[in-house]
């Protein structure tokens, strides 16, 4: 055998020998005299050392109740070398498989609060008071060990063996040669990684978590130390076993999860019910750290005072991190693969936008209309407009009422026209708002509604009249020959007037001035977000809505709901449906009577395939506003897709009662009538829809309606 040194003081896995050499090397080099500091993970320390040369911890205290080097397990199949790590519920050892002649990692189930080790035999003893919880954890440890053994996933540490001994259980896994993600981050000057590298690592972790989540296993201790990057470049998630067992669901006790506070989700820290969204929170913390080199505040710190905002991130990363790090688990995406798909969807959308520049708002699109599938209803793409009608293209503005004497600390009040069309009031936007390309929902498998404007929808949107009427100031008045300085409120009001005249850049300039005077003016941030969206700067709009939400000053909670709603619409337009869903959830939480938020959330649920959740949202919208056309129409669609044709007919009839020119309602009601054999009624509906399609000049849908008529005649 060549004369060479074994490099063991870099990390535990840098071994340059073949498996056949291991048993020869171990006795020759007497590796049992070497240990690892379980505090800082420095390797290659002599067992005679009392103080860790790196972190200064007293080493014997860390090792007092561990299995000593040379301990044989499972009839001599495994020989313990030294401990690699320790958590609240277990210890991981480096060991040798004596028959297979290879190094392995062995996890020992050892919950320190429920068991102690006998000094002479090494057996774990469990007090009677802890027996039930200990056995429950032991059974779960065994179940998850067997499940992980069946996964055989390249991004999940491989389980080799499982056995019971000494009053506990042991999980034998592959010992990986490489470095941790923590090592890789620390090796970078700014502690962050390149975007391509972030994508590679996150993709591997998402794949690993998706695989274990399908088995209802949750890691609950995700952090860079638990991600190994092998010498071959394989990215592996480790430390599953006992370190994250859920041993006791008693809510009166402290958390029974082993976790790292800096990364842990609130429910993990509190010991509450956990799920896939708990792992997503921790992955979101890692993602932020990889992208910026810094960690966001811990969940505990944010629960006490949450003013954190990931302003160092651009989209899609900002929105993805925000979605993952929602403090309430309910608002986080439940499917980690769908959450991660947001990144690729965003890139695809950007590439499409670069190839085909976005058309101006209000410009009719010229596109190939997909062939209609048989009996495919037309889905309403209209997105309810929030807050105000400075133009039919606007997602909504808020208005400061103290026009001349207003200041940046006053509480704004919606204008008269705002109240009548506010999504946060009990009266929601009526169908008289003209549909346009900015408020269309897209679907992949359902034919689009026509792009024409029915005759009843041609009336112009209302203009804004502030409660305190004032004219734009072409020239500042003077007092004692000095110009009168405008307050932040004055600038917001003047910006709104410019916006109403479609002078979006002028409006943005005024909102900028307001924010110079008061950088935390939520209303100015919100209004600037709307103006930016009107200019096509959706990323700028997202940033302003987010800052308005985080600042949350100078406005009411309902306005905050509008900000979530508008940001969600942009996420939805960009294809980020999970992020959109999270924002619609937040809007409804802030304002439970937000009718249009239920409608758009129902649309999003439908597009994600959850028809029953969509139906529930449409029901709530109808309960809140019995005259809401979109609520009835969309609920009718869901009833039709679920096979509830009579319910669909009832809802389409309500739609037509409220808007007798709603062409697609006639068409879809005709489909439902055909399904239950009402031929005469179906013919009448198809004829009416054909007439309206023809009047609108929509030849494709006119011909489709005519084909339906011929089939029935």
C-alpha positions as CSV (number, residue, x, y, z in Angstrom):
1,X,0.0,0.0,0.0
2,X,1.5,3.4,-0.9
3,X,2.8,5.6,1.9
4,X,0.4,8.4,2.1
5,X,-1.4,10.5,4.8
6,X,-5.1,10.3,5.6
7,X,-6.6,13.8,5.4
8,X,-9.1,13.8,8.2
9,X,-8.9,17.3,9.6
10,X,-10.7,19.0,6.7
11,X,-14.0,17.2,7.0
12,X,-15.2,13.8,7.9
13,X,-15.5,12.5,4.4
14,X,-12.2,13.4,2.7
15,X,-10.9,9.8,2.5
16,X,-8.7,8.9,-0.4
17,X,-8.7,5.1,0.1
18,X,-10.6,2.3,-1.5
19,X,-13.1,0.3,0.7
20,X,-10.7,-2.6,0.7
21,X,-8.0,-0.5,2.4
22,X,-10.3,0.8,5.2
23,X,-10.0,-2.1,7.7
24,X,-6.2,-2.1,7.2
25,X,-6.0,1.6,7.7
26,X,-8.2,1.9,10.8
27,X,-6.1,-0.3,13.1
28,X,-2.9,1.0,11.6
29,X,-3.7,4.7,12.2
30,X,-5.7,4.0,15.3
31,X,-8.6,6.2,14.2
32,X,-10.4,5.5,17.5
33,X,-8.1,8.0,19.1
34,X,-9.5,10.8,16.9
35,X,-12.7,12.7,17.5
36,X,-14.8,15.6,16.3
37,X,-15.9,18.7,18.1
38,X,-19.7,18.5,18.1
39,X,-20.0,22.2,18.7
40,X,-18.0,23.6,15.7
41,X,-17.5,20.3,13.8
42,X,-13.7,20.5,13.7
43,X,-12.4,17.0,12.7
44,X,-9.2,15.2,13.5
45,X,-8.9,16.2,17.2
46,X,-7.0,13.8,19.5
47,X,-9.2,12.2,22.1
48,X,-6.8,13.4,24.8
49,X,-7.6,17.0,23.9
50,X,-9.7,18.8,26.6
51,X,-10.5,22.1,24.9
52,X,-11.4,22.5,21.2
53,X,-8.7,24.4,19.4
54,X,-11.3,26.2,17.2
55,X,-14.3,27.1,19.4
56,X,-12.9,26.6,22.9
57,X,-15.6,24.3,24.2
58,X,-14.9,21.7,26.9
59,X,-14.9,18.5,24.8
60,X,-15.4,15.8,27.5
61,X,-18.7,17.5,28.4
62,X,-20.0,17.1,24.8
63,X,-19.0,13.4,24.7
64,X,-19.9,12.2,28.2
65,X,-22.8,9.9,27.3
66,X,-21.9,8.8,23.7
67,X,-21.0,5.4,22.6
68,X,-17.2,5.0,23.0
69,X,-14.9,4.4,20.0
70,X,-14.7,0.7,19.2
71,X,-18.3,-0.2,20.3
72,X,-19.6,-3.1,18.2
73,X,-23.2,-3.1,17.1
74,X,-25.4,-5.7,15.5
75,X,-23.2,-8.7,16.3
76,X,-20.1,-6.9,15.2
77,X,-21.3,-5.8,11.8
78,X,-20.6,-2.2,12.7
79,X,-17.8,-0.6,14.7
80,X,-18.2,2.9,16.1
81,X,-15.4,5.3,15.3
82,X,-16.5,8.7,16.6
83,X,-19.5,11.0,16.9
84,X,-20.2,13.3,13.9
85,X,-23.1,15.3,15.3
86,X,-25.8,15.5,17.9
87,X,-29.3,16.8,18.0
88,X,-32.1,16.9,20.5
89,X,-33.3,13.4,19.6
90,X,-30.3,11.6,18.3
91,X,-26.6,11.1,17.7
92,X,-24.9,10.4,14.4
93,X,-21.7,8.4,14.4
94,X,-19.0,7.6,11.9
95,X,-18.6,3.8,11.8
96,X,-17.1,1.0,9.8
97,X,-19.1,-1.8,8.3
98,X,-16.8,-4.7,9.1
99,X,-18.1,-7.2,6.6
100,X,-18.6,-4.8,3.6
101,X,-15.4,-3.0,4.4
102,X,-16.8,0.5,4.0
103,X,-17.4,3.6,6.1
104,X,-21.0,4.4,7.1
105,X,-23.0,6.9,9.1
106,X,-25.1,5.5,12.0
107,X,-27.9,7.5,13.6
108,X,-28.9,6.5,17.1
109,X,-32.4,7.4,18.4
110,X,-31.6,9.1,21.7
111,X,-34.0,11.8,22.9
112,X,-32.0,13.3,25.7
113,X,-35.1,14.6,27.6
114,X,-36.7,11.1,27.6
115,X,-33.8,8.7,28.1
116,X,-30.4,8.3,29.6
117,X,-27.5,6.0,28.9
118,X,-26.3,3.4,31.4
119,X,-22.6,4.0,32.0
120,X,-21.5,0.3,32.0
121,X,-23.6,-1.3,29.3
122,X,-24.4,1.7,27.0
123,X,-28.0,0.7,27.0
124,X,-30.7,3.5,27.0
125,X,-33.0,3.6,30.0
126,X,-36.3,5.3,29.8
127,X,-38.2,6.6,32.9
128,X,-41.8,5.4,33.3
129,X,-43.1,9.0,32.9
130,X,-41.5,9.2,29.5
131,X,-42.1,5.7,28.2
132,X,-45.2,6.5,26.1
133,X,-43.6,9.4,24.3
134,X,-40.4,7.5,23.8
135,X,-42.1,4.5,22.3
136,X,-44.2,6.7,20.0
137,X,-41.0,8.5,18.8
138,X,-39.2,5.2,18.4
139,X,-42.0,3.8,16.2
140,X,-42.0,6.9,14.0
141,X,-38.2,6.7,13.7
142,X,-38.4,3.1,12.5
143,X,-41.3,3.9,10.1
144,X,-39.5,6.8,8.5
145,X,-36.3,4.9,8.3
146,X,-37.9,2.2,6.3
147,X,-39.6,4.7,4.1
148,X,-36.4,6.5,3.4
149,X,-34.7,3.2,2.6
150,X,-37.3,2.7,-0.2
151,X,-36.9,6.1,-1.8
152,X,-33.5,5.6,-3.5
153,X,-33.5,9.3,-4.5
154,X,-30.2,10.8,-5.6
155,X,-30.8,14.0,-3.5
156,X,-31.8,12.1,-0.3
157,X,-29.2,10.4,1.8
158,X,-29.4,6.6,1.2
159,X,-30.4,4.3,4.1
160,X,-28.5,1.0,4.1
161,X,-29.8,-0.8,7.2
162,X,-32.0,-0.5,10.3
163,X,-31.9,-2.4,13.5
164,X,-32.9,-2.4,17.2
165,X,-30.4,-2.8,20.0
166,X,-29.6,-1.5,23.5
167,X,-33.1,-0.3,24.1
168,X,-33.2,1.9,21.0
169,X,-32.9,1.9,17.2
170,X,-30.2,2.6,14.7
171,X,-30.3,3.9,11.2
172,X,-27.3,3.1,8.9
173,X,-26.7,5.5,6.0
174,X,-24.1,6.2,3.4
175,X,-21.2,8.4,4.5
176,X,-20.8,11.1,2.0
177,X,-17.5,12.5,0.8
178,X,-17.7,16.2,0.3
179,X,-18.5,19.6,1.9
180,X,-21.6,21.1,3.4
181,X,-23.5,24.0,1.8
182,X,-22.4,26.0,4.8
183,X,-18.8,25.3,3.8
184,X,-19.5,26.5,0.2
185,X,-21.2,29.7,1.4
186,X,-18.4,30.5,3.9
187,X,-15.9,30.0,1.1
188,X,-17.4,32.9,-0.9
189,X,-16.1,36.4,-0.1
190,X,-19.7,37.8,0.2
191,X,-21.2,34.5,1.5
192,X,-23.6,34.3,-1.4
193,X,-23.8,32.2,-4.6
194,X,-24.3,32.9,-8.2
195,X,-27.9,32.6,-9.6
196,X,-27.1,29.5,-11.7
197,X,-25.6,27.8,-8.6
198,X,-28.6,28.8,-6.5
199,X,-30.9,27.3,-9.1
200,X,-28.9,24.0,-9.1
201,X,-28.9,23.6,-5.4
202,X,-32.5,24.7,-4.8
203,X,-33.7,22.4,-7.6
204,X,-32.0,19.4,-5.9
205,X,-33.4,20.3,-2.5
206,X,-36.9,20.8,-3.9
207,X,-36.7,17.4,-5.6
208,X,-35.6,15.8,-2.4
209,X,-38.3,17.4,-0.3
210,X,-41.0,16.7,-2.8
211,X,-40.0,13.0,-2.7
212,X,-40.2,12.8,1.1
213,X,-43.3,14.9,1.3
214,X,-45.1,12.4,-0.8
215,X,-44.4,9.9,2.0
216,X,-45.7,12.4,4.6
217,X,-42.2,12.9,6.0
218,X,-41.0,16.4,6.9
219,X,-37.4,17.3,7.6
220,X,-38.1,20.3,9.9
221,X,-34.4,21.1,10.3
222,X,-33.3,22.4,7.0
223,X,-30.1,24.5,7.1
224,X,-26.9,24.7,5.1
225,X,-25.2,22.3,7.5
226,X,-27.6,19.6,6.5
227,X,-26.9,19.8,2.8
228,X,-23.9,17.8,1.6
229,X,-22.2,18.5,-1.8
230,X,-20.2,15.5,-2.8
231,X,-16.9,15.5,-4.7
232,X,-18.9,14.4,-7.8
233,X,-21.2,17.4,-7.4
234,X,-24.2,15.4,-6.0
235,X,-26.3,17.6,-3.7
236,X,-27.8,15.5,-0.9
237,X,-30.2,16.4,1.9
238,X,-29.1,14.7,5.2
239,X,-30.0,14.5,8.9
240,X,-33.5,13.0,8.5
241,X,-33.8,10.4,11.3
242,X,-34.2,11.2,15.0
243,X,-33.1,14.8,14.8
244,X,-36.5,15.9,13.7
245,X,-39.0,13.5,15.3
246,X,-42.3,14.8,16.4
247,X,-42.6,13.0,19.7
248,X,-45.5,14.7,21.6
249,X,-48.4,16.7,20.3
250,X,-49.3,18.1,23.7
251,X,-49.7,21.8,23.1
252,X,-49.0,22.7,26.7
253,X,-45.4,21.5,26.4
254,X,-42.5,23.2,24.7
255,X,-41.7,22.2,21.2
256,X,-40.8,18.6,20.7
257,X,-39.0,19.2,17.4
258,X,-35.3,19.4,17.1
259,X,-34.8,22.6,15.1
260,X,-32.4,25.4,14.4
261,X,-34.1,28.6,15.5
262,X,-32.5,30.8,12.9
263,X,-34.2,28.8,10.1
264,X,-37.2,27.3,11.8
265,X,-40.8,28.0,10.9
266,X,-43.0,29.5,13.7
267,X,-45.1,26.3,14.0
268,X,-42.0,24.2,14.4
269,X,-40.7,26.4,17.2
270,X,-44.1,26.3,18.9
271,X,-44.5,22.6,18.6
272,X,-47.7,22.9,16.6
273,X,-48.9,20.9,13.6
274,X,-46.4,20.8,10.8
275,X,-46.4,20.0,7.1
276,X,-44.7,20.6,3.8
277,X,-45.1,24.3,4.3
278,X,-42.9,24.1,7.4
279,X,-40.1,22.8,5.2
280,X,-40.8,25.4,2.6
281,X,-40.3,28.2,5.2
282,X,-36.8,26.8,6.1
283,X,-36.0,26.4,2.4
284,X,-37.0,30.0,1.9
285,X,-34.6,31.1,4.6
286,X,-31.8,29.1,2.8
287,X,-32.8,30.6,-0.6
288,X,-32.5,34.1,0.8
289,X,-29.1,33.3,2.4
290,X,-27.8,31.9,-0.9
291,X,-29.0,34.9,-2.9
292,X,-27.9,37.6,-0.5
293,X,-25.3,36.2,1.8
294,X,-27.5,37.1,4.8
295,X,-30.3,35.5,6.7
296,X,-33.7,37.2,7.2
297,X,-34.7,37.8,10.8
298,X,-35.8,34.6,12.6
299,X,-39.4,33.8,12.9
300,X,-39.3,34.6,16.6
301,X,-38.0,38.0,15.9
302,X,-40.6,38.7,13.2
303,X,-43.4,37.5,15.4
304,X,-42.5,40.2,17.9
305,X,-42.1,42.9,15.3
306,X,-42.4,42.1,11.6
307,X,-40.9,44.9,9.5
308,X,-38.7,42.7,7.4
309,X,-38.9,43.1,3.6
310,X,-36.5,41.3,1.1
311,X,-35.6,44.6,-0.7
312,X,-32.2,43.2,-1.9
313,X,-34.0,40.7,-4.1
314,X,-35.4,41.1,-7.6
315,X,-38.2,39.1,-9.1
316,X,-39.0,36.2,-9.1
317,X,-36.8,35.7,-6.0
318,X,-38.5,38.5,-4.0
319,X,-42.0,37.1,-4.5
320,X,-40.9,33.5,-3.9
321,X,-39.1,34.3,-0.7
322,X,-42.1,36.4,0.5
323,X,-44.4,33.5,-0.2
324,X,-42.2,30.9,1.5
325,X,-41.6,33.1,4.6
326,X,-45.2,33.9,5.5
327,X,-45.4,33.6,9.2
328,X,-48.8,31.8,9.1
329,X,-48.4,28.4,7.6
330,X,-51.8,28.6,6.0
331,X,-50.6,31.3,3.6
332,X,-47.6,29.4,2.3
333,X,-47.8,27.3,-0.8
334,X,-48.6,23.7,0.1
335,X,-46.8,22.1,-2.9
336,X,-43.1,22.8,-3.0
337,X,-42.7,21.8,-6.6
338,X,-45.3,24.3,-7.7
339,X,-43.7,27.0,-5.6
340,X,-40.3,26.3,-7.3
341,X,-41.9,26.2,-10.8
342,X,-42.6,29.9,-10.3
343,X,-38.9,30.7,-11.1
344,X,-38.9,28.9,-14.5
345,X,-42.4,30.2,-15.4
346,X,-41.1,33.8,-14.7
347,X,-38.1,33.2,-16.9
348,X,-40.2,31.8,-19.7
349,X,-42.5,34.8,-19.4
350,X,-39.6,37.2,-19.6
351,X,-38.2,35.5,-22.7
352,X,-41.6,35.7,-24.3
353,X,-41.9,39.4,-23.5
354,X,-38.4,40.1,-25.0
355,X,-39.4,38.3,-28.2
356,X,-42.9,39.9,-28.3
357,X,-43.0,43.3,-26.6
358,X,-46.1,43.8,-24.5
359,X,-48.9,45.5,-26.3
360,X,-50.2,48.8,-25.0
361,X,-53.1,48.5,-22.6
362,X,-56.4,48.6,-24.4
363,X,-54.9,47.5,-27.7
364,X,-56.8,44.5,-29.2
365,X,-54.6,41.5,-29.6
366,X,-54.4,39.7,-32.9
367,X,-53.9,36.1,-32.1
368,X,-54.9,32.7,-33.3
369,X,-57.9,31.5,-31.4
370,X,-57.6,27.8,-30.3
371,X,-60.1,25.4,-31.7
372,X,-63.0,24.9,-29.3
373,X,-63.1,21.6,-27.6
374,X,-66.5,19.8,-27.7
375,X,-68.8,21.1,-25.0
376,X,-66.1,23.4,-23.6
377,X,-67.6,26.4,-21.8
378,X,-66.2,29.8,-22.1
379,X,-64.4,31.0,-18.9
380,X,-64.8,34.6,-17.9
381,X,-61.4,36.2,-17.9
382,X,-62.5,39.4,-16.3
383,X,-60.5,40.3,-13.2
384,X,-62.5,42.5,-10.8
385,X,-60.9,45.9,-10.6
386,X,-60.0,47.2,-7.2
387,X,-60.5,50.6,-5.5
388,X,-61.2,53.2,-8.1
389,X,-61.8,54.0,-11.8
390,X,-59.3,56.6,-13.0
391,X,-59.3,54.5,-16.1
392,X,-60.8,51.2,-17.0
393,X,-57.2,49.9,-17.2
394,X,-56.4,50.9,-13.6
395,X,-56.1,48.4,-10.8
396,X,-57.1,51.2,-8.5
397,X,-55.9,54.3,-6.7
398,X,-56.5,55.7,-3.2
399,X,-57.2,59.3,-2.7
400,X,-56.1,61.7,0.0
401,X,-58.9,63.9,1.1
402,X,-57.1,66.8,2.7
403,X,-56.4,68.4,-0.6
404,X,-54.9,71.7,0.2
405,X,-54.0,71.5,3.8
406,X,-53.4,67.8,3.9
407,X,-50.2,66.4,5.4
408,X,-48.4,63.2,5.3
409,X,-49.6,61.9,8.6
410,X,-53.4,62.3,8.0
411,X,-55.6,59.3,7.5
412,X,-56.8,59.1,3.9
413,X,-60.5,58.5,3.0
414,X,-61.8,57.1,-0.3
415,X,-63.5,59.6,-2.6
416,X,-67.2,59.3,-3.4
417,X,-66.5,57.6,-6.7
418,X,-64.0,55.3,-5.0
419,X,-66.5,54.2,-2.5
420,X,-69.0,53.2,-5.2
421,X,-66.4,51.0,-6.9
422,X,-64.2,49.9,-4.1
423,X,-63.4,46.3,-3.8
424,X,-63.2,46.8,-0.1
425,X,-66.7,48.1,0.3
426,X,-69.9,46.1,0.2
427,X,-70.7,47.3,-3.3
428,X,-68.3,45.8,-5.8
429,X,-67.4,47.0,-9.3
430,X,-70.2,46.6,-11.8
431,X,-69.9,45.0,-15.2
432,X,-70.1,48.5,-16.7
433,X,-66.3,48.7,-16.4
434,X,-64.9,48.0,-19.9
435,X,-63.0,44.7,-20.2
436,X,-59.6,44.9,-21.6
437,X,-56.4,42.9,-22.1
438,X,-55.1,43.8,-18.6
439,X,-57.9,42.2,-16.7
440,X,-58.2,38.9,-18.6
441,X,-57.7,35.6,-16.9
442,X,-56.0,33.0,-19.1
443,X,-56.7,29.3,-19.1
444,X,-54.9,26.5,-21.0
445,X,-57.7,24.2,-21.9
446,X,-60.8,26.4,-22.2
447,X,-61.7,28.6,-25.1
448,X,-61.3,32.3,-24.4
449,X,-64.2,34.6,-24.3
450,X,-64.6,37.1,-27.1
451,X,-62.5,40.2,-27.0
452,X,-65.3,42.5,-28.1
453,X,-67.0,45.0,-25.8
454,X,-70.8,44.4,-25.5
455,X,-73.0,47.4,-26.1
456,X,-73.8,47.9,-22.5
457,X,-70.2,48.1,-21.5
458,X,-69.2,51.0,-23.7
459,X,-69.9,53.8,-21.1
460,X,-66.7,55.5,-20.0
461,X,-65.3,54.8,-16.5
462,X,-66.2,57.3,-13.8
463,X,-63.8,60.2,-13.2
464,X,-62.5,61.0,-9.7
465,X,-63.9,63.9,-7.8
466,X,-62.1,64.4,-4.4
467,X,-64.3,65.2,-1.5
468,X,-62.4,68.4,-1.1
469,X,-62.5,69.8,-4.6
470,X,-59.4,71.6,-5.9
471,X,-57.8,72.3,-9.2
472,X,-54.4,71.2,-10.3
473,X,-51.8,73.8,-9.4
474,X,-50.1,75.0,-12.6
475,X,-48.0,77.4,-10.7
476,X,-47.4,77.5,-6.9
477,X,-49.0,80.5,-5.2
478,X,-46.7,82.7,-3.2
479,X,-46.7,84.0,0.4
480,X,-44.5,87.0,1.0
481,X,-42.9,86.3,-2.4
482,X,-42.0,82.8,-1.4
483,X,-43.5,79.7,-3.1
484,X,-46.0,77.8,-1.1
485,X,-44.5,74.3,-0.4
486,X,-46.7,71.4,-1.1
487,X,-47.2,68.7,1.6
488,X,-46.9,64.9,0.8
489,X,-50.7,64.8,0.8
490,X,-50.8,67.6,-1.8
491,X,-48.4,65.7,-4.1
492,X,-50.5,62.5,-3.8
493,X,-53.6,64.4,-4.8
494,X,-52.0,66.1,-7.7
495,X,-50.5,62.8,-8.8
496,X,-54.0,61.3,-8.8
497,X,-55.3,64.1,-11.1
498,X,-52.4,63.4,-13.5
499,X,-53.1,59.7,-13.4
500,X,-56.7,60.4,-14.2
501,X,-55.5,62.2,-17.3
502,X,-53.2,59.2,-18.2
503,X,-50.1,61.2,-17.5
504,X,-48.6,58.3,-15.7
505,X,-45.1,59.6,-15.6
506,X,-46.3,62.9,-14.2
507,X,-48.2,61.0,-11.5
508,X,-45.1,59.0,-10.7
509,X,-43.1,62.2,-10.3
510,X,-45.6,63.6,-7.8
511,X,-45.7,60.3,-5.8
512,X,-41.9,60.4,-5.8
513,X,-42.0,63.9,-4.3
514,X,-44.5,62.7,-1.7
515,X,-42.1,59.9,-0.7
516,X,-39.2,62.3,-0.5
517,X,-41.1,64.2,2.1
518,X,-42.3,61.0,3.8
519,X,-40.5,57.8,2.8
520,X,-42.9,55.7,4.8
521,X,-46.1,57.1,3.1
522,X,-48.0,53.8,2.3
523,X,-50.6,55.6,0.2
524,X,-48.0,57.2,-2.0
525,X,-46.2,53.8,-2.4
526,X,-49.5,52.2,-3.3
527,X,-50.5,54.8,-5.9
528,X,-47.1,54.8,-7.4
529,X,-47.4,51.0,-7.7
530,X,-50.6,51.5,-9.7
531,X,-49.0,54.1,-12.0
532,X,-45.9,51.9,-12.5
533,X,-48.2,49.0,-13.5
534,X,-50.0,51.3,-16.0
535,X,-46.6,52.0,-17.6
536,X,-45.9,48.3,-17.9
537,X,-43.4,48.2,-15.0
538,X,-44.9,45.3,-13.2
539,X,-41.8,44.5,-11.1
540,X,-41.7,48.1,-9.9
541,X,-45.4,47.9,-9.1
542,X,-44.8,44.7,-7.1
543,X,-42.0,46.3,-5.1
544,X,-44.2,49.4,-4.3
545,X,-47.2,47.3,-3.2
546,X,-44.9,45.2,-1.0
547,X,-43.3,48.3,0.6
548,X,-46.8,49.8,1.2
549,X,-47.9,46.6,2.9
550,X,-44.7,46.4,5.0
551,X,-44.8,50.1,6.0
552,X,-48.6,50.0,6.6
553,X,-48.8,53.7,7.6
554,X,-51.2,56.5,6.8
555,X,-54.0,54.3,5.5
556,X,-56.5,51.7,6.7
557,X,-56.5,47.9,6.8
558,X,-58.8,47.7,3.9
559,X,-56.3,49.6,1.8
560,X,-53.7,47.1,2.8
561,X,-56.1,44.4,1.5
562,X,-56.2,46.2,-1.8
563,X,-52.4,46.2,-2.0
564,X,-52.3,42.4,-1.5
565,X,-55.1,42.1,-4.1
566,X,-53.3,44.2,-6.7
567,X,-50.0,42.5,-6.2
568,X,-51.7,39.1,-6.4
569,X,-53.2,40.1,-9.8
570,X,-49.8,41.0,-11.1
571,X,-48.3,37.7,-9.9
572,X,-51.2,35.9,-11.6
573,X,-50.6,37.8,-14.8
574,X,-46.9,36.8,-14.7
575,X,-47.9,33.2,-14.2
576,X,-47.0,33.0,-10.5
577,X,-50.2,31.4,-9.4
578,X,-49.0,30.2,-6.1
579,X,-47.7,33.6,-5.1
580,X,-51.0,35.1,-6.3
581,X,-52.9,32.7,-4.2
582,X,-50.9,33.7,-1.2
583,X,-51.7,37.3,-1.7
584,X,-55.4,36.7,-2.3
585,X,-55.4,34.8,1.0
586,X,-53.8,37.7,2.8
587,X,-56.3,40.2,1.2
588,X,-59.2,38.1,2.5
589,X,-57.6,37.7,6.0
590,X,-57.2,41.5,6.2
591,X,-60.7,42.1,4.8
592,X,-63.0,39.1,5.1
593,X,-65.8,40.9,3.2
594,X,-63.6,41.5,0.1
595,X,-65.9,40.0,-2.5
596,X,-63.7,40.4,-5.5
597,X,-60.8,38.7,-3.7
598,X,-62.9,35.6,-3.3
599,X,-63.7,35.7,-7.0
600,X,-60.1,36.0,-8.2
601,X,-59.0,33.4,-5.6
602,X,-61.7,31.1,-6.9
603,X,-60.3,31.7,-10.5
604,X,-56.8,30.8,-9.3
605,X,-58.0,27.7,-7.5
606,X,-59.8,26.6,-10.6
607,X,-56.6,27.1,-12.7
608,X,-54.6,25.1,-10.2
609,X,-57.2,22.3,-10.6
610,X,-59.0,22.6,-7.2
611,X,-62.6,23.1,-8.4
612,X,-64.1,22.5,-5.0
613,X,-62.0,25.3,-3.4
614,X,-63.1,27.5,-6.3
615,X,-66.7,26.7,-5.7
616,X,-66.4,27.5,-2.1
617,X,-64.9,30.9,-2.9
618,X,-67.7,31.7,-5.5
619,X,-70.3,30.8,-2.9
620,X,-68.8,33.2,-0.5
621,X,-68.7,35.9,-3.1
622,X,-72.4,35.4,-3.9
623,X,-73.2,35.5,-0.1
624,X,-71.4,38.8,0.2
625,X,-72.9,40.4,-2.9
626,X,-76.0,38.8,-4.4
627,X,-75.8,41.1,-7.5
628,X,-72.3,40.2,-8.5
629,X,-72.3,39.1,-12.2
630,X,-68.8,37.6,-12.1
631,X,-69.6,35.5,-9.0
632,X,-72.6,33.9,-10.6
633,X,-70.9,33.4,-14.0
634,X,-67.8,31.8,-12.6
635,X,-69.8,29.6,-10.1
636,X,-71.9,28.5,-13.1
637,X,-68.8,27.4,-14.9
638,X,-67.5,25.4,-11.9
639,X,-71.0,23.7,-11.5
640,X,-70.8,22.8,-15.2
641,X,-67.3,21.4,-14.9
642,X,-68.4,19.3,-11.9
643,X,-71.4,18.0,-13.8
644,X,-74.0,20.0,-11.8
645,X,-75.8,21.2,-14.9
646,X,-79.0,22.4,-13.3
647,X,-77.0,24.5,-10.8
648,X,-75.0,25.8,-13.7
649,X,-78.2,26.8,-15.5
650,X,-79.4,28.7,-12.4
651,X,-76.2,30.6,-12.1
652,X,-76.1,31.5,-15.8
653,X,-79.7,32.7,-15.6
654,X,-78.8,35.0,-12.6
655,X,-75.9,36.3,-14.7
656,X,-78.2,37.1,-17.6
657,X,-80.7,38.7,-15.2
658,X,-78.0,41.1,-14.0
659,X,-76.5,41.6,-17.5
660,X,-78.8,40.7,-20.4
661,X,-76.0,41.2,-22.9
662,X,-73.5,38.7,-21.3
663,X,-73.0,36.6,-24.5
664,X,-70.9,33.8,-23.0
665,X,-73.6,33.2,-20.3
666,X,-76.1,32.4,-23.1
667,X,-73.6,30.1,-24.8
668,X,-72.6,28.3,-21.6
669,X,-76.2,28.0,-20.5
670,X,-76.9,26.4,-23.9
671,X,-74.2,23.8,-23.2
672,X,-75.7,23.0,-19.8
673,X,-79.3,22.8,-21.3
674,X,-78.0,20.4,-24.0
675,X,-76.5,18.2,-21.3
676,X,-79.8,17.6,-19.6
677,X,-81.8,17.3,-22.8
678,X,-83.5,20.7,-22.9
679,X,-83.1,21.0,-26.7
680,X,-85.5,24.0,-27.2
681,X,-83.9,26.0,-24.4
682,X,-80.4,25.2,-25.7
683,X,-81.3,26.3,-29.2
684,X,-82.7,29.6,-27.9
685,X,-79.5,30.2,-25.9
686,X,-77.2,29.4,-28.8
687,X,-79.2,31.6,-31.2
688,X,-79.0,34.5,-28.8
689,X,-75.2,34.0,-28.3
690,X,-74.8,33.8,-32.1
691,X,-76.7,37.0,-32.6
692,X,-74.5,38.9,-30.0
693,X,-71.3,37.4,-31.4
694,X,-72.2,38.5,-34.9
695,X,-73.0,42.0,-33.7
696,X,-69.6,42.2,-32.0
697,X,-67.9,41.0,-35.2
698,X,-66.5,37.8,-33.5
699,X,-66.7,35.4,-36.4
700,X,-65.0,32.5,-34.7
701,X,-67.4,32.3,-31.8
702,X,-70.3,33.2,-34.0
703,X,-69.5,30.2,-36.2
704,X,-69.1,28.0,-33.2
705,X,-72.6,29.0,-31.9
706,X,-74.0,28.4,-35.4
707,X,-72.4,24.9,-35.4
708,X,-74.2,24.1,-32.1
709,X,-77.5,25.2,-33.6
710,X,-77.0,23.0,-36.6
711,X,-76.2,20.0,-34.4
712,X,-79.5,20.5,-32.4
713,X,-81.6,21.3,-35.4
